[in-house]
Amino acid sequence: MLDIKVTRTTAPKEKPKKGEKLGFGHIFTDHMFVMNYTEGKGWHDARIVPYGDLSLAPSSMVFHYGQEMFEGLKAYKDADGNARLFRPDMNAKRANESNKRLCIPEIPEEDFVQAVSEVVKIDKDWIPEEEGTSLYIRPFVIATDSFLGVAPSKTYLFIVILSPSGAYYESGLAPVGIWIEDEYVRAVKGGMGFAKTGGNYAASLIAQVKAHDDGYSQVLWLDGVERKYIEEVGAMNIFFKIDGKIVTPMLNGSILPGITRNSVIQICKSWGLEVEERRISVDELIAAQKEGRLEECFGTGTAAVISPVGKLRYENDVMVINGGEIGEISQKLYDTITGIQWGKCKDEFNWSIVL
Ligand SMILES: *Cc1c(COP(=O)(O)O)cnc(C)c1O
């Protein structure tokens, strides 16, 4: 158990008004969790302090070699006014998988969950209440040694900040168009594709800009070696319904193991659907689509939960899926997962935690 010292703000900010457009990631709450790591001493000085700027040396290692990791989860307010988290233990586990890959010291899982829970409780009144809104939680670790040599840092900061965010889809689930990237790659096996770290995103921006310029909202990455097999979307994992089966790329070291992905697989199996985690080539998709066997496509991630895909572009092929409409399974998964998150449905998996 962490002994967390709490210093409350003396100047609380004005909270967004009811019905105000929140968007994503622009607004931050009154407090943040901070904890230091020093070699030889371990993690220490856990504290909740007013949200504010950090003071770091320009030589801090994170600025130069990108030694950092982050997580993303949400807090929801249920009908009784309770704050809820969805599977935060999974974020704690994944944080340590990222930490290990990046030579960042691990954070005990229970301390990670405690840090997130305590700061959410302090800023509970910032959890928006309108349909589909939530409090986005961003835990992250940065390397703070003042040193330009290439080596793991000996000091770190673990910080958790909170951002009220709006409904991802303002007018219901809307299918998106996705660009299958054939020039750039995001990650390769042996690299850090399975870790949640800034470098993977830095590598992805150029393709995202290209896709946006062409009117597509996200990039779908292919494997970094043969550029033949489907990996994942920008910040989402990807699923297909082909011949009645749910198919998703297997975790191969270059794909981020999404918690929504894991939840979708478990829910689909509980519904008696066949789920295959395997390699899927673009050629297989194109063939399935031509033969009318590609029934649905959707992305999964904390931000959107389920993001139906209406259109996939690969070179000169544009595949329209399910007539550009939301598929039945996509809608049902969205309703089920958000129902559990907001405490509206039976939580047979015990995924929701009431704070
Ligand atoms: C975070 C992330 C996902 C989705 O993971 P969830 O745990 O479901 O939010 C998928 N791909 C990438 C690259 C990510 O960073």
The ligand as an SDF file (V2000), in Angstrom:
LIG
                    3D

 15 15  0  0  0  0  0  0  0  0999 V2000
   -3.9330    1.6910  -26.3380 C   0  0  0  0  0  0  0  0  0  0  0  0
   -3.8180    1.0860  -27.6800 C   0  0  0  0  0  0  0  0  0  0  0  0
   -4.7730    0.1670  -28.1700 C   0  0  0  0  0  0  0  0  0  0  0  0
   -6.0520   -0.1650  -27.4410 C   0  0  0  0  0  0  0  0  0  0  0  0
   -5.8920   -0.6940  -26.1760 O   0  0  0  0  0  0  0  0  0  0  0  0
   -7.0700   -0.6350  -25.1110 P   0  0  0  0  0  0  0  0  0  0  0  0
   -6.4690   -1.2160  -23.9010 O   0  0  0  0  0  0  0  0  0  0  0  0
   -8.1870   -1.4410  -25.6540 O   0  0  0  0  0  0  0  0  0  0  0  0
   -7.4380    0.8020  -24.9650 O   0  0  0  0  0  0  0  0  0  0  0  0
   -4.5420   -0.4100  -29.4000 C   0  0  0  0  0  0  0  0  0  0  0  0
   -3.4640   -0.1000  -30.1210 N   0  0  0  0  0  0  0  0  0  0  0  0
   -2.5340    0.7930  -29.6960 C   0  0  0  0  0  0  0  0  0  0  0  0
   -1.3750    1.0870  -30.5470 C   0  0  0  0  0  0  0  0  0  0  0  0
   -2.6880    1.4210  -28.4680 C   0  0  0  0  0  0  0  0  0  0  0  0
   -1.7760    2.3020  -28.0560 O   0  0  0  0  0  0  0  0  0  0  0  0
  1  2  1  0
  2  3  1  0
  2 14  2  0
  3  4  1  0
  3 10  2  0
  4  5  1  0
  5  6  1  0
  6  7  2  0
  6  8  1  0
  6  9  1  0
 10 11  1  0
 11 12  2  0
 12 13  1  0
 12 14  1  0
 14 15  1  0
M  END
$$$$
